[in-house]
Amino acid sequence: MNYLPDERTQRLSLIEKLHKEGMSDRDISEYLNRQGLKTPRNRYYYPELVFVTRKKNEKRKNREKDKDWDLDGIGIFQRI
């Protein structure tokens, strides 16, 4: 995820870590707000936003993992 700012990457890693430790989305949102961490749009976190953020991050990681396709030999760009 090298296209995201470091601050955002760290925040996503924190959310993932807290979730893996067993915290609910509500607990995570309360924790982030108590720590003074705000969303990239400078708003407070709420449980639904934490959930959506986690799911988007999972999808982003899956795309990164799956993007190493081997396109050699399939002939899409061959000129005759």
Secondary structure, DSSP 8 states (H G I E B T S, - for coil): -TTS-HHHHHHHHHHHHHHHTT--HHHHHHHHHHTT---TTS----HHHHHHHHHHHHHHHHHHHHT----TTS-TT---
